[in-house]
Amino acid sequence: MRFLTNTTIKVLEPKTAKRHYPEGRIIVLDDNFNTFEHVANCLLIIIPAMSAKRSWDLTLKVDREGLAEVWRGPLEQAELYHQQLESKGLTMAPIEKE
């Protein structure tokens, strides 16, 4: 076996920059036709890991403040949950992309 002694070896630095997957925010808006029960139940059924208490707290926030962020996470999931909430008749703000 023969080795070349005049060869140059270049070590490549690993990429340190990671791509950030876009996130989305789901915001429910206040309206005059959905009941508290309907909004709270929709949040409870559609948003993963939503507790009954949190769904009611968010529903009350929508009523008091006119809107509430109900979920934040990967954009693809945000689009799904947004569509499902909208199909149940909730008044939704456009998905905020981050």
C-alpha positions in Angstrom: 0.0 0.0 0.0 1.3 3.4 -0.9 0.4 6.7 0.8 0.8 10.1 -0.8 2.6 12.4 1.4 2.0 15.7 -0.4 -1.8 15.6 -0.3 -3.9 18.3 1.4 -6.9 17.3 3.4 -9.6 19.8 4.0 -12.0 19.3 6.9 -15.3 20.9 6.3 -17.0 22.7 9.2 -20.5 21.4 9.9 -23.2 23.9 9.3 -24.2 25.7 12.5 -27.2 27.6 11.1 -30.4 25.6 11.4 -33.4 26.4 9.3 -36.3 27.6 11.4 -39.6 25.9 10.5 -42.3 28.6 10.2 -44.8 28.8 13.0 -48.4 30.0 13.0 -50.6 31.6 15.6 -54.3 30.8 15.7 -56.5 33.6 17.0 -60.2 33.4 17.7 -62.2 36.6 17.4 -65.3 37.7 19.3 -68.6 37.7 17.5 -72.3 38.1 18.4 -73.5 34.7 17.4 -71.4 31.9 18.9 -72.2 30.9 22.4 -69.6 30.5 25.1 -70.3 26.7 25.3 -69.8 26.3 21.5 -66.5 28.2 21.4 -65.2 26.3 24.5 -66.3 22.9 23.2 -64.7 23.6 19.8 -61.4 24.5 21.4 -61.6 21.4 23.6 -62.3 19.1 20.7 -60.0 20.5 18.1 -56.9 21.9 19.8 -54.6 19.0 21.1 -53.9 18.9 24.9 -56.6 21.5 25.6 -58.1 21.2 29.0 -61.7 22.1 29.8 -60.5 24.9 32.1 -58.2 26.4 29.6 -60.8 26.3 26.9 -63.2 28.3 29.1 -60.4 30.7 30.1 -59.7 31.4 26.5 -63.4 31.7 25.6 -63.8 34.3 28.4 -60.7 36.1 27.1 -62.2 36.3 23.6 -65.3 37.8 25.1 -63.4 40.3 27.3 -60.6 41.4 25.0 -62.2 40.7 21.6 -59.6 38.0 20.7 -57.4 35.3 22.1 -54.5 33.3 20.8 -55.6 29.7 21.2 -52.7 27.8 19.8 -49.1 28.4 18.4 -46.9 25.9 16.7 -45.8 24.5 13.3 -47.5 26.3 10.4 -48.9 23.1 8.8 -50.7 22.1 12.1 -51.9 25.7 12.6 -53.5 25.6 9.1 -55.3 22.4 10.0 -56.6 23.6 13.4 -57.6 27.0 11.9 -59.6 25.3 9.1 -61.3 23.0 11.6 -62.3 25.8 14.0 -63.5 27.9 11.1 -65.6 25.0 9.8 -67.3 24.9 13.2 -68.4 28.5 12.7 -65.9 30.3 14.9 -64.8 33.7 13.8 -61.1 33.5 13.0 -58.3 36.0 12.4 -56.0 35.0 9.5 -53.2 32.8 10.6 -50.3 34.9 11.8 -47.1 33.5 10.5 -43.8 33.8 12.4 
